[in-house]
Amino acid sequence: MKGDPNLQHLVPDSEPPSEHSVDRSDLERLSAWVRSPVRRAFDLVLVSAMLPVLSPLLLIVACMVRLTSRGPALFLQERVGRNGIHFKIYKFRTMIFSNKRRGNVTTITDPEITNLGRLLRWWKLDELPQFLNVLKGDMSLVGPRPKVPEQQTSVLSCRPGITGAATIAFAQEEIFLAGIPECTLEDYCRNVLIPIKQSLDESYMARATPLSDLRLLLHTAMRRWDRTSTSHVFEPTQDIRNISVSPLESGLGIGE
């Protein structure tokens, strides 16, 4: 896939910007809502309201992880946040505990995923500890998913999120990736999948509103989305220059 001339436009033309450098034009591509300090207060209010309700579930999941496999309940991993600042993301551990370095791409068929881990990943319960990242200011509730340093191709001008437009569109990503030959999986993710997801997130963040954030959170929590409205992103010949959030607009309330 590296040498496929049809994918050359998917490869970044230059090296990623240096850490902590954000071009002013990047900030201008964010909607007024995303740039507003009120959005941070919006995150804190919602997380503070949800944590007391979710605390029993967090405790139950943590105990189940500890009881069903060896190792800690939480998995900590370095991710890249706003302005290129690195932070530790919190997740419930879903794989066999090991000190050896794993690859950055995981599919649903990975033999190191525990039985409980598959359930947690399916229901996205492994992401719940990231409410702590939101409280710390590392993340927002809605935004591009934070990437590992090896996969970060540009500097984020906004906080990464627990959920977002690309997260919704690729809700079944691990199942989809299981159909990609293992020998081309890393190249496919780097040259095709990551640019498409970045384009979707940029399109959303440029037009995000309080209403669209609330609706996106609701759809994420209820696992509801019209698959026909997002199936276009799975087309293998999809040109990322034509990707936008437009098919998702009716569900997000953008422009209403």
DAFEN-V636506 format. One record per backbone hydrogen bond with DSSP energy under -1.0 kcal/mol. CO is the residue of the C=O (numbers start at 1). NH is the residue of the N-H. E is the energy in kcal/mol with one decimal. If there is no record, write none. Layout:
# DAFEN-V636506
CO,NH,E + CO,NH,E
This chain:
# DAFEN-V636506
1,4,-1.1 + 4,7,-1.7 + 5,8,-1.1 + 7,10,-1.7 + 8,11,-1.2 + 18,21,-1.8 + 23,26,-1.1 + 23,27,-1.2 + 24,28,-1.9 + 27,30,-1.5 + 31,35,-1.8 + 36,39,-1.2 + 37,41,-1.3 + 38,42,-2.4 + 39,43,-2.0 + 40,44,-2.2 + 41,45,-2.6 + 42,46,-2.1 + 43,47,-2.7 + 44,48,-2.4 + 45,49,-1.7 + 46,50,-2.0 + 47,51,-2.6 + 50,54,-2.6 + 51,55,-2.0 + 54,58,-2.6 + 55,59,-2.3 + 56,60,-2.3 + 57,61,-2.6 + 58,62,-2.3 + 59,63,-2.2 + 60,64,-2.3 + 61,65,-2.4 + 62,66,-2.0 + 63,67,-2.3 + 64,68,-1.8 + 65,69,-1.0 + 73,93,-2.9 + 75,91,-1.6 + 77,89,-3.1 + 79,87,-2.3 + 81,84,-1.5 + 82,85,-1.6 + 85,81,-3.2 + 87,79,-2.9 + 89,77,-1.5 + 91,75,-3.9 + 94,114,-2.3 + 107,110,-1.9 + 110,113,-1.6 + 112,96,-2.9 + 114,118,-2.0 + 115,119,-1.3 + 116,120,-2.6 + 117,121,-2.6 + 118,122,-2.2 + 119,123,-2.0 + 120,125,-1.8 + 124,127,-1.2 + 125,128,-1.3 + 126,92,-2.0 + 127,130,-2.1 + 128,131,-2.1 + 129,132,-1.8 + 130,134,-1.8 + 131,135,-2.2 + 132,136,-2.0 + 133,138,-1.8 + 133,139,-1.3 + 140,162,-1.2 + 141,163,-1.9 + 144,161,-2.2 + 147,80,-2.4 + 148,151,-1.9 + 156,83,-3.2 + 160,140,-3.2 + 163,143,-2.6 + 164,168,-2.2 + 165,169,-2.4 + 166,170,-2.4 + 168,171,-1.4 + 170,173,-1.8 + 172,176,-2.4 + 173,177,-3.0 + 174,108,-1.6 + 176,179,-1.5 + 177,180,-1.9 + 181,184,-1.8 + 184,188,-2.7 + 185,189,-2.5 + 186,190,-2.3 + 187,191,-3.0 + 188,192,-2.3 + 188,193,-2.1 + 189,194,-3.0 + 192,196,-2.0 + 193,197,-2.6 + 194,198,-2.5 + 195,199,-2.2 + 196,200,-2.2 + 197,201,-2.4 + 198,202,-2.5 + 199,203,-2.2 + 200,204,-2.1 + 201,205,-3.0 + 202,206,-1.5 + 204,207,-1.9 + 205,31,-2.6 + 209,213,-2.3 + 210,214,-2.2 + 211,215,-2.5 + 212,216,-2.3 + 213,217,-2.3 + 214,218,-2.2 + 215,219,-2.6 + 216,220,-2.1 + 217,221,-2.6 + 218,222,-2.2 + 219,224,-1.9 + 226,229,-1.5 + 227,231,-1.1 + 230,233,-1.5 + 231,234,-1.6 + 232,235,-1.3 + 235,238,-1.8 + 239,242,-2.1 + 240,243,-1.1 + 245,248,-2.2 + 246,249,-1.6 + 248,252,-1.6 + 249,253,-2.1 + 253,256,-1.4
